[in-house]
Amino acid sequence: MGTRDNPKPSRCLGVFGLSVYTTEDELYHIMSKYGPVERVQVVIDAKTGRSRGFSFVYFESTEDAKVAKEQCTGMKINGKSIRVDYSITERAHTPTPGIYMGKPT
């Protein structure tokens, strides 16, 4: 599985630092240049309905994910430089609230 600081190579990439305007279709178009992509999941905040600024891209092979990671880290998408790394898990991620809701009164 790997750790957050040293994730093991996998076919699932985390893409971080995205603009809230970046869509799954845009990411699919960019990432599919490096190999077949099974799916793209932009993580959405359940309360606001807006992107949380990161996504997961699932490639068909680890080798294609490796090439995409090397080629896309530092790339600008919608004016923002992205960071790409291997996901530390292979399964879908459980949704979290995403925004601080304050202390209960």
Backbone hydrogen bonds in HBPLUS format (Angstrom, degrees):
<---DONOR---> <-ACCEPTOR-->    atom                        ^
c    i                          cat <-CA-CA->   ^        H-A-AA   ^      H-
h    n   atom  resd res      DA  || num        DHA   H-A  angle D-A-AA Bond
n    s   type  num  typ     dist DA aas  dist angle  dist       angle   num
A0003-THR N   A0006-ASN O   3.36 MM   3  5.02 159.9  2.40 104.6 104.0     1
A0006-ASN N   A0003-THR O   3.15 MM   3  5.02 128.3  2.43  93.6 107.5     2
A0059-PHE N   A0011-ARG O   2.83 MM  48  5.13 173.2  1.84 158.0 155.7     3
A0087-SER N   A0012-CYS O   2.86 MM  75  5.57 170.3  1.87 147.1 144.8     4
A0013-LEU N   A0057-VAL O   2.86 MM  44  5.16 167.0  1.88 151.6 153.8     5
A0057-VAL N   A0013-LEU O   2.87 MM  44  5.16 157.7  1.92 147.3 154.8     6
A0014-GLY N   A0085-ASP O   2.67 MM  71  5.36 165.2  1.69 166.7 171.8     7
A0085-ASP N   A0014-GLY O   2.99 MM  71  5.36 160.2  2.03 151.8 158.2     8
A0015-VAL N   A0055-SER O   2.86 MM  40  5.16 165.0  1.88 143.6 146.9     9
A0055-SER N   A0015-VAL O   2.88 MM  40  5.16 146.4  2.00 140.7 151.1    10
A0016-PHE N   A0083-ARG O   2.76 MM  67  5.06 173.7  1.76 160.5 162.4    11
A0083-ARG N   A0016-PHE O   2.92 MM  67  5.06 157.3  1.98 138.7 144.5    12
A0018-LEU N   A0053-GLY O   2.86 MM  35  4.48 150.9  1.94 137.3 131.7    13
A0022-THR N   A0019-SER O   3.17 MM   3  5.42 166.9  2.19 110.5 114.4    14
A0027-LEU N   A0023-THR O   3.12 MM   4  6.44 166.3  2.14 151.0 154.1    15
A0028-TYR N   A0024-GLU O   2.84 MM   4  6.01 158.3  1.89 150.9 157.6    16
A0029-HIS N   A0025-ASP O   2.97 MM   4  6.16 162.6  2.00 149.6 153.7    17
A0030-ILE N   A0026-GLU O   3.04 MM   4  6.34 157.0  2.09 150.3 156.3    18
A0031-MET N   A0027-LEU O   2.80 MM   4  5.90 176.3  1.81 161.3 162.2    19
A0032-SER N   A0028-TYR O   2.89 MM   4  5.73 154.2  1.96 148.8 154.8    20
A0033-LYS N   A0030-ILE O   3.36 MM   3  5.91 162.3  2.39 111.3 116.4    21
A0034-TYR N   A0031-MET O   3.02 MM   3  5.80 167.8  2.04 123.0 126.8    22
A0035-GLY N   A0032-SER O   3.46 MM   3  5.16 162.0  2.50  95.0 100.1    23
A0060-GLU N   A0036-PRO O   3.02 MM  24  5.79 155.1  2.09 155.8 152.3    24
A0038-GLU N   A0058-TYR O   2.66 MM  20  5.44 147.0  1.76 152.9 164.7    25
A0039-ARG N   A0058-TYR O   3.42 MM  19  5.35 154.8  2.49 131.3 137.6    26
A0058-TYR N   A0039-ARG O   2.89 MM  19  5.35 177.3  1.89 168.8 169.7    27
A0041-GLN N   A0056-PHE O   2.80 MM  15  5.15 162.7  1.83 157.1 161.9    28
A0056-PHE N   A0041-GLN O   2.87 MM  15  5.15 151.2  1.95 134.8 143.8    29
A0043-VAL N   A0054-PHE O   3.04 MM  11  6.03 167.1  2.06 151.9 156.1    30
A0052-ARG N   A0043-VAL O   2.83 MM   9  5.79 160.0  1.87 163.9 159.4    31
A0045-ASP N   A0050-ARG O   2.79 MM   5  5.52 173.7  1.79 162.9 161.4    32
A0049-GLY N   A0045-ASP O   2.76 MM   4  5.24 149.5  1.85 147.7 155.4    33
A0065-ALA N   A0061-SER O   3.20 MM   4  6.49 156.0  2.26 142.3 149.1    34
A0066-LYS N   A0062-THR O   2.87 MM   4  6.12 150.5  1.96 149.7 157.8    35
A0067-VAL N   A0063-GLU O   3.17 MM   4  6.51 156.8  2.23 146.9 151.7    36
A0068-ALA N   A0064-ASP O   3.00 MM   4  6.27 165.0  2.02 151.8 155.8    37
A0069-LYS N   A0065-ALA O   2.87 MM   4  6.06 159.8  1.91 151.1 156.6    38
A0070-GLU N   A0066-LYS O   3.06 MM   4  6.30 163.8  2.09 149.5 153.2    39
A0071-GLN N   A0067-VAL O   2.92 MM   4  6.11 158.7  1.97 153.1 159.3    40
A0072-CYS N   A0068-ALA O   2.84 MM   4  5.72 150.6  1.93 152.1 158.1    41
A0073-THR N   A0069-LYS O   3.30 MM   4  5.97 150.0  2.40 143.4 146.4    42
A0075-MET N   A0072-CYS O   2.87 MM   3  5.14 163.4  1.89 132.4 135.3    43
A0074-GLY N   A0082-ILE O   2.83 MM   8  5.25 159.5  1.88 152.5 157.7    44
A0082-ILE N   A0075-MET O   2.88 MM   7  5.75 159.3  1.92 162.2 166.9    45
A0077-ILE N   A0080-LYS O   2.92 MM   3  5.41 159.3  1.97 146.7 145.8    46
A0080-LYS N   A0077-ILE O   3.10 MM   3  5.41 165.9  2.12 113.8 118.3    47
